[in-house]
Each structure stands twice: as C-alpha cells, then as structure tokens.
C-alpha cells in the first residue's frame, strides 16, 4: 500500500490572502504531491474594488469567492472551504458594532468552525496568518488567534462541540515576512514610483513582520513562480500588490517564503527548509 499523502491546511481570512500571502507555499507543496486544503473565514465583502473590475458592492463577496476558487485551482489546492462569516473591514474590532461581522462572532463559534475543518481534513501541518495580521487587518489577526486555539482543541478529547474524531496536527506555522526584506522591497517600490511613498508610509506596512532572527522556516518556492503569478492575476477585483514592484525584483520577492513556528514553539535552533521536516 502506498504511504498516505501528506496534508497541509491553510487558514485565511479573505479571498486573496491565500494567494497574496501564501500562494507560493500552496503551489510548492501541491506540486510536491501534498494535499493542500484551504479554509477561508469570510467572502471579503468589505474589500475595496480595484479599477478594472466589474464587481459591485452587492456582488463583491460572490466575485471574490469565485476569484479564490479560480486561484486555488491554479495553485493546485485539493479543496476550498468557505466558513461564510462576513468581512469586518479594516475598522478596529472595538469600533465595529455590527454583530454579524467576523470580529464580532462569538469566539466559541469560530473555534468550532476551524476545529471542524481540522478534524475533517486531518492535516499534518497547519499554516495561518501572522499574529499582527501582516497588515493589521482585524480579521487576519483573529484568524491567527482562533486557528491557534482550534489547533490545540482539535486534539482534545474533552472538546466535543464540533464533533468528529480528535486530531492532533504536528506543527503550526505563521506565515511571516522578515522586516529587513520588507525594507528592501519598499525602497525598490518608492525609487521606481515615488508617488507611492506617501500611501505606503500611511499604511504603516514597514512596521509589520518580524526580525530576521525570529524566522524559523525558510522555504525555497522559486519552482512555482509562474503558477504564483497566474494565481495573483485571478484576483482582479483586488489587484495584485506585487504589480507595484519593479518586474525584475519579482523573482526575488516571490522566491522564498518565511515562517515562524508557533507549535511546537521554535527554540532558536536550526532554520527548517521544509514545513514537513521530521514528519
Ligand atoms: Zn485579507
């Protein structure tokens, strides 16, 4: 009997996070024969609509879900699950009084939803968004926090809420970006397009990410660059942030993916070159 296929679960907040954040990781592992499953908390209804898209405020959720499914196909993902919560927008959680949006859904309900997926997919490795959300978006931050809780509870026999057989994935990673790399790319963007500097400064993007010595896994994903660029292009309603970069920097920017290992906590030892190392 052939050995069981390895399984990777990717949890994200909005359609496009799977591609702009983790597309190369998905494509790299799918190409290596790993089953890659994607779960997305919301349909991204509160996103801004990029010029050139015919999406409307009413259709945006539907359009973005279709873009996610198209991108996941390009990347080679085995499945996409939508949890169906509503996008909170960039409004901070404490100011967002709408009970229907993702940040205001009771924590227990969100944890149950993520746990159900973990017990169903039974991944060896889980990858989610970074603790600062990568952009500070409250839905990204919540996806990280509650995926982490679900990761632990999925293995707990006393946690029966979502049903399903208990399952303990071996490792949980946060997809990160080293600040030193971010600085190089921001300089490249602003030297090419000085008009972008004010917008980038205001976004505070340079404050996100981690110091280089916190990176615990560094994966060479240069093998899937073409696939990644095709998946980026599926997200017409959002526009790819990588379109801002000088084209000759693209292979460098998208050639390596970086992670911190949350569980088991990394102790500063050897940097892993494969998320499945040791499994
Ligand atoms: Zn997002």
Boltz pocket constraint, residues with backbone or C-beta under 6 A from the ligand:
constraints:
  - pocket:
      binder: B
      contacts: [[A, 13], [A, 14], [A, 15], [A, 17], [A, 137], [A, 140]]
      max_distance: 6.0
